[in-house]
């Protein structure tokens, strides 16, 4: 069984993922790190040098080629554009979990977009991206965890209960 954590940038996918993996005795994979390893450069440098379409191609290919078991997976926020890949990673007995936060919480957590590899189209704001992706996260997940006003431990315990660990 795998657990795939989805959500906006700064929703805690990697932080929750590492803690969940530790407490559930599972492996952990940060897909952004896999993309950076593959490309040999940071996400933002890929976007700056090669453009959003090439970044998207690399991201989709990376997701489609992951073969994992007993793993908590933290794709980038744009991973939701590849729902079939996410379902494949989760597997028949796994879960795709959306870590949902309010726009205010996300805006408060994201203080430097230029270093995070956030894929904004020309003229698009973070608010635009939030309203574009939230319906996709909701449609593409098995479970929604509301993270506002919850600690890392509270979120992790909630997921552990859901996955039976």
N, C-alpha and C positions, 0 to 999 in steps of 0.2 A: 504494500500500500504506500502511495505517495500522497503528500499534501502540497498543493500549489497555493501560494498566498498571492492574491491580486490586490491592487489598489493604486491610488495616485502616488506620484513621487512624494516621498516623505511620510508615507502612511505606515512606515515601520515594518515593511515586508522582511527586510534583512534582519532587523533587530529581533522581531518576533520569531522569525524563522530560526535563527541561531538558538534562541532560548527554547523554543518548542522542540527542536531537534535534540538539544541536550537533555531536556526533561523526559522526552519520549524514547530516548536511546535510538535516534534515527540519524541519518546522514543529513548534511545541509549543502545545498548548491545555490549560489547566487549567480543567476544567468548573466547579469551585467558583467560580472568578473569573467565568465566564460567568453563573452563577446570581446572583452578587452584583451584577453589572452590570445584569442584567435586572430584579432586584428593587429595586435602588438602596439596598441595605443588606447588612451582613455576614450570613453564614449563620446564626449564632446568633441574631441579631435577627429574621430571618425565622421561625425556629423559635419563639422567645419570643413574637413578635407574632401569628403566624398559625397556629401549631401544626404538628405533624409531618405531618398529612395534606396540608396546603397546601404545605409544603416538598417532600414527596414528589411532588406533582402538578407543581410547578415543575421539580424535578430531572428527572422523566421526560420532560416536554415539552421541556426543554432538550436532553437527550440525543437524543431522537427527531428534533430539528430540526437537528442538526449535520450539515453536508455538508462533508467534509474529504478532502483527498488529501495523500499524503506527509507525514503528521502523526503525532506522538506525542501521545496523549491521556491525561490523568490525570483520570479521573472521581473524585468523592468515593467514600469507602469504601462508601457505601450504593448506589452505582451498580449493584452486583451484583444488586439487586432487579429490574433491568431487563435481563436477559440478551439479549433480542432486540435491544434498542437497541445494546448493546455489540457484538454480532456484526455488526450493520448498519454501525456506525462502522468496525470493523476491515476489513470488506469481504472479498471472496472470497480475496484474496491476503495479507490482513493477519493480525495475531495479537492475541489477548487473552492477556496474560501476568499471572500472579498472582505478586506479590512476597510470598512467604510468610516469616513470622517467628514465633518462639515467643511465647507469651503473655507470658513474662517480659520479652522484648525490647520488645514493644509497651507493656507497663505501665511499663517504664523510660523509654521515649521520650515517653509521654503524661503530661505533668505538669499540664496545665490544660485539662480537658475543656470548661469553660464558655466558653472563647474559640475553640474549634475547630469548633463547629457539629456536634459528634458527636450523632447522633440516637438517644439512649437513650430507651426508653419508660419511663413511670413505674415505679419499683421495679427497673428493669433495671440491672445492673452492666456495666462494661466487659468483665469476664470472661464474663458471659452473652452479650454481643454477639459476642465473639470466637468462642465455641463455636456460636453461631447462624450466623455468616457464613462461617467457614472451609470447611464442606462446600459452601456455595454458590460460593465462589471456586474451589474445586477442580473442581466440576462445570461451571462456566461458562467455564473458561479452555482455551486450547490448550496452554499451557506453564506449568510451575511453576518459579520461580526461588527457591531457598532463600537468604534474605539474611543469616541469622544468621552472624556472624563473617566477613562479607565486606565489603570496602570499596566505596564508590561506583564506583570504577573497575573493580573485579572484576565487580560486577553488570552494569555497563554493557557491558563487553567480552563477557560471556557472552551478553547480549541481541544485541549486534552480530553475533556469530558465528551465532546462531540465525536472524537475519533476513537474513543474507548481505550485511552492509555492512562 
